[in-house]
Amino acid sequence: MSQVRFIHDGNSIDYTPAPGNDVAAGDVVIQGDLVGIAKLDIAAGRLGALTVTGVFDFPKATTPGSALPSGAKVYWDAADKLATTDSDSGANKYIGKAIRAATDADAAVRVRLEQ
C-alpha cells in the first residue's frame, strides 16, 4: 500500500479566515512559515484559496537604502506590510527572491514566491 497520495499541484491552498478577519484580494497571509496571497476576497469563516506560487509585485519602502537587487532574498514585514531584505532574526517571513532589481525610489519589488 502506498504511503503518499497525490492531492493537487499545490499552486494554491485552501484557507478559511477566522471569524471577524475578512481577507481582501492581494492580502498577504502568514501561517507559520507558509506565506500565501489571496487572489480573491475571502469572507471570514468562508473557504477560499491562497496562492503559494507565482510572481507578484510587493510593496517596499522608498527610503534611502531600500533598494533590492535582482536575486536578493526577500522577506515580508507583516507589521509594516512591506517587502525587505531584512529577516529581522526570523520575525519577517521569507517570501522568495527578487526577479527584477528595485531602486530606492521604486514603491514595489517583483518577487517569485518560494516556500
C-alpha positions as CSV (number, residue, x, y, z in Angstrom):
1,M,0.0,0.0,0.0
2,S,1.3,3.4,-0.9
3,Q,2.4,5.8,1.8
4,V,1.5,9.0,0.0
5,R,-1.5,10.2,-2.0
6,F,-1.4,13.0,-4.6
7,I,-3.9,15.8,-3.9
8,H,-3.2,18.6,-6.4
9,D,-0.3,20.6,-7.9
10,G,-0.1,22.9,-4.8
11,N,-0.1,26.3,-6.6
12,S,-3.0,27.3,-4.3
13,I,-4.1,26.0,-0.9
14,D,-7.4,26.1,1.0
15,Y,-7.8,28.8,3.6
16,T,-10.6,29.8,5.9
17,P,-10.1,33.2,7.7
18,A,-11.0,33.2,11.4
19,P,-14.3,34.9,12.4
20,G,-14.0,38.7,12.1
21,N,-11.0,38.5,9.8
22,D,-12.0,39.1,6.2
23,V,-9.2,38.8,3.7
24,A,-9.0,41.1,0.7
25,A,-7.6,40.2,-2.7
26,G,-3.9,40.9,-2.6
27,D,-3.6,40.5,1.1
28,V,-0.5,38.5,2.4
29,V,-1.5,35.8,4.8
30,I,1.1,34.2,7.0
31,Q,0.6,30.7,8.5
32,G,3.7,29.8,10.4
33,D,6.4,29.9,7.8
34,L,3.9,29.5,4.9
35,V,3.1,32.7,3.1
36,G,0.2,32.9,0.7
37,I,-1.5,35.7,-1.3
38,A,-5.3,36.0,-1.6
39,K,-6.2,36.3,-5.3
40,L,-9.9,37.0,-4.4
41,D,-11.6,38.4,-1.4
42,I,-12.3,35.7,1.3
43,A,-15.0,36.4,3.8
44,A,-14.3,35.4,7.4
45,G,-15.3,31.9,8.1
46,R,-15.7,31.0,4.4
47,L,-13.4,28.7,2.5
48,G,-11.2,30.4,0.0
49,A,-7.7,29.9,-1.5
50,L,-4.3,31.4,-1.2
51,T,-1.7,31.3,-3.9
52,V,1.6,30.0,-2.8
53,T,3.5,30.1,-6.1
54,G,3.9,32.7,-8.8
55,V,5.4,36.2,-9.3
56,F,4.0,39.2,-7.5
57,D,4.8,42.9,-7.0
58,F,5.1,43.5,-3.3
59,P,5.2,47.0,-1.8
60,K,8.5,48.1,-0.4
61,A,9.9,51.2,1.4
62,T,11.1,54.1,-0.8
63,T,13.7,55.4,1.7
64,P,17.5,55.6,1.1
65,G,19.0,52.1,1.4
66,S,15.7,50.3,0.5
67,A,16.9,49.1,-3.0
68,L,16.7,45.4,-3.7
69,P,19.0,43.8,-6.3
70,S,17.7,41.1,-8.6
71,G,18.2,37.7,-6.9
72,A,18.1,39.1,-3.4
73,K,16.2,37.0,-0.7
74,V,13.1,38.9,0.2
75,Y,11.1,38.8,3.4
76,W,7.7,40.1,4.4
77,D,7.5,42.5,7.3
78,A,3.9,41.9,8.4
79,A,4.0,44.9,10.9
80,D,4.9,47.4,8.2
81,K,3.3,45.4,5.3
82,L,6.5,45.8,3.2
83,A,9.0,43.6,1.4
84,T,12.5,43.8,2.7
85,T,15.9,42.1,2.6
86,D,16.0,42.0,6.5
87,S,14.8,38.8,8.1
88,D,14.7,40.6,11.5
89,S,16.0,37.4,13.2
90,G,13.1,35.4,11.8
91,A,10.3,37.8,12.6
92,N,10.0,38.7,8.9
93,K,8.9,35.7,6.8
94,Y,10.8,34.6,3.7
95,I,8.7,35.0,0.6
96,G,11.1,34.4,-2.2
97,K,13.7,36.1,-4.4
98,A,13.5,39.4,-6.3
99,I,13.4,38.8,-10.0
100,R,13.9,42.4,-11.0
101,A,16.0,45.0,-9.3
102,A,14.2,47.7,-7.4
103,T,15.8,51.1,-6.7
104,D,15.3,53.1,-3.5
105,A,12.6,55.2,-5.3
106,D,10.6,52.1,-6.5
107,A,7.5,51.5,-4.5
108,A,7.4,47.8,-5.4
109,V,9.7,44.9,-5.9
110,R,8.8,41.9,-8.2
111,V,9.2,38.6,-6.3
112,R,9.0,35.0,-7.3
113,L,7.3,33.2,-4.3
114,E,9.4,30.4,-2.9
115,Q,8.2,28.3,0.0
